[in-house]
Amino acid sequence: MERRPAEDVGAVLDALRAAPIMERSRVAAPPAVVWERVATKEGINAELMPLLAMTFPAEWERLDVKDVTAGLSLFRSVLLLFGVLPVDLHRFAFLSVTPGDGFLESSSSLLHRKWIHERKLEAVPGGTEITDRVHYRCRLPGLGFVLRPVIRCVFRHRHRRLLRHFGAVSSPL
């Protein structure tokens, strides 16, 4: 594993407060059940497809707190447009992982000098509220402006896929 400089968690959380991408959905399943899906390579790719897919090391099955050392690269992944065309190489690192509650990722890629993704799972009546917040800094000036609607579209797509899989929390009458 590649060592990364120590991260200032406060700075990461400050960046998330102004995250340009935020998606929130309420699904009809408890947080533990949602986590069992969203923390696996199959679940991650089920959220992304057919727009994107990610590669994973053969031995990697799921996001597990015992495999995570804060700030150290966990693995590399090729991001594949439509599941076939390589568009980015992502190096995943996590600052925290809490099964059933979510994670705080602080990674980088060929496109992004900094990629911060926080996913929170919170129990609500009838299910789980899933919140994704993403802050990123592209390596090329101006690219962030171009990619913002694309990244927003990808996260909206992911939440639609989660809602399709788990169902939506019924609104009280």
N, C-alpha and C positions, 0 to 999 in steps of 0.2 A: 504494500500500500504506500502511496505517495504521501509524504507529510505536507501539511499545509500550515501556514502561519496561524497562530492563535487568533480566533475571531473575537471581536467585541460584541457580545450578545446584545448589549444595549443598542449598538449601532444598527444591528440587524433588525431588531424590533422597531427602532425609529424608522428605518426604511419601509417596513411593512405598514406603519401607520399611514403612510402616503402612497401605498401600493397602487399602481395604475390599473391593476386587474383585481377584481373581487367578484366571486360568484358564490351564491348561497342557495341551497335547496333543502327541502325537508322531505326525507324519504321514510317510508313505512316499514322500518326495521330498527331494532335496537342498536346502539353503537357497537357492541361486541360483534354482532352479525355483519354490520357494515365494514368494520375493521377487517374481519376475516376475508372479505372480498377485495377491498381497496389496497391491502398491504401485500398482495400477491402479484407475480408477474402476469398471470392470466387475467386478474382483475384490472390491472393497470392497462393492459392492451385491450381489454374489452371496453374500457372507457374511451380509449383513443381511436380505435378502428371505426370506420374504414379510412379516416383521415390520415392517421399516423400509426406507427407501431414503434416499439422500442426493443432493442436487443438486450439480452441479459446473459451473464455468465451461466454456463450450463448447470453449475451446482447451486446457483441462487434461485430460491423458490419464493421467498417472502421477506419482507422488511421485519427484522427481528432486533429488538433492543440489544441482545447479547452480541450481535455482529457489528454494532455501531460504536465507534469511538468519536466523540464530538470533534468535528473539524477535519477528520481524516477521510480521504477518498475511499469510498466503499467499493465502487466499480465504475467502469466506463460503459456507455451505452450509445449505440448508433441510433439516431432518430431517423425513421424511414417514412417518407411521404407515401401515402397510400399503401404502406406496408412493404414497399420495394425500393424506392429511390432514396439513397442516403442524402440527408440535408443538414445534419449536424452531428457532432460527437460530444456527448455530455459526460462530464465527470461528476458523479454523485457523491455528496458529502452531507452529513446530517449533524445538526447541533443537538437535536433531541428527538427521541421517538418514545411515545407513550401509547402502548397498545390500547385500543378502545377509545383513545382521546385524540390522537393525531401525531403530527410530526412537524419539525422545523428543519427544512433543507436549506443549505447554503452551498451551492454548487457553481460550476463554471462549464463553459462549452466553447466550441470554436466561434460561435456567434456572440455568446454572452460572457463578458468578463466576470459578471456576477449574476447569479440566478438565485433568488430567494423565494421559496415556495413554502407557505404554511398551510397545512390542512388541519382543520379542527373538526372534531365530531362532538356534538353536544346532544344529550338526551333531551327530547321534547315530548309532550304528550302525543302518543301514537307513533313515535319513531325517533329519528335522528336529524338534527340540522347539520349539514355539511357546509363548511365555509372554506373556500380556497382564496388565499391572497397571494399575489405574485408581484414581486419587484424585480426588475432586471436592469442591467446596464450593458449595452451592446459594446462590442469592441470597435465598431466603425461608427463615426459620428453620423447622426441622422437615421441610422438603421432602426433605432428604437421607435422612432415616430412611424416608420413604415410597418414594423412588426406588431405594433400595439393592437391594431384591429385583428390581425391574424391570431395572436395569442389569446385575445378576448374570445374570438370565435372558437378556438380549440377548447377553452375552459367552459364555455357555454355548451358546446357539444358534449364534453365529459359529463356535465351535470344532467343533460337530457338523457344520456345513456344510463347514468345512475338511477334517475327517476324511472326509466323504462324497466330496469332490472328489479328494483325494490318496490316500485309504486310510490305514489305521492301520499303524504300524510293528508288524511281527510280533514277538511276545514269544518270546525264546529258550526252547526246551524244557528 
